[in-house]
């Protein structure tokens, strides 16, 4: 009996050793994890999807909840990021006059677990889809879209706020306004090469740890007390006397929201900017601007300005 028991135990151990060696063999049973370099190579190979056409004929935009393909435009595997309905153009086939405006996003170009993506703007008219690439400069982490009439022509413009950086200050943003004109999507803000807009805020340092904030466009002025942080900056001595003048820095608009401030039926844009003096981390407050479209100059102008000191921010 003992010999038989020994034989049985040997057989069992042999079988178990075979099972363990099989299950732990990385070449047979476990797929080798993708390395960072391999992932990067796949991402670079895919690349940004360039628009083949900015206008495609399509009587109906075929959508499902998973993905969107627009092969005529050279786009595939897009996600619906946002959709709003507005009166962006005259529509003969819509009783309400409201047509869908979409932001489609490509998440596959970057890491699969990343929220960073490329985006495309799409306006579905009666018989066409108008497209605009929103990521020619840079991708983004998220966007917000509004449809409101900001130029007074009776049609809605497309206001888009893109979060393009998540570190430093209040983050980095692209604030943009588009309109549909002659069956094309036209960008009407900010109309600058560096995608920035001057809101006119300047400053002058005064003895006593004081900063006078001014706005060149509206004549607004406000003096704030900088004594809490002033002794740590190179611009004041320990007693609060000005050693040298320093210039404030206004970041991109971290808020860019349409609002009919004067109740005339045409929307203005209410903007907020993070403001620093000595180094980007030296947050002294926020610059608030209200932008209004000037029909004569065909540009947006600052009609009201205000500086909100850091201690008063909610």
JOHU-V644543 format. One line per field, one symbol per residue. psi: psi as a letter, one per 30 degrees, with the letter a starting at -180 (. if undefined). burial: b if it has 24 or more other ideal C-beta (glycine too) atoms within 12 Angstrom, else e. A space follows every 10 residues. Layout:
psi=???
burial=???
This chain:
psi=eeeeeeeeee eeeeeeeeee eefgjffefk kkkkleeeee eeeeeelkjk kekfkkkjfk jjklfelkki effgklhlkj elklkliflk jfgjefgklk kljkkjfffa kfgkfklllk kkjjaeglkk lkjfgeelal fllkkkjljf gggflkljkk jkjfkgkkbg lklkklkllk khhlkkkfkf hleghlkjfg kllkklkghk kjklkfffgk kkklkgfefe fflgfkaffg kkelklklkk aljfkikkki eghgfkklkk kkkkkldjlf fijfakkkkk kkkjeefhlk ljfkkkkjke ffk.
burial=eeeeeeeeee eeeeeeeeee eeeeeeeeee eeeeeeeeee eebeeeebbe beebbbebee beeeeeebeb eebebeebbb bbbbebbbbe beeeeeeebb bbbbbbbbbb eeeeebbbbb bbbbbeebbb bbbbbeeebb bbbbbbbbbb beeebbbbbb bbbbeeeebb bbbbbbbbbb eeeebbbbbb eeeeeebbbb bbbebeeebb bbbbbebbeb ebebebeebb eebebbeeee ebeeebebbb bbbbbbbbee eeeeebbbbb bbbbbbbbee ebbbbbbbbb bbbeeeeeeb bbbbbbbbbb eeee
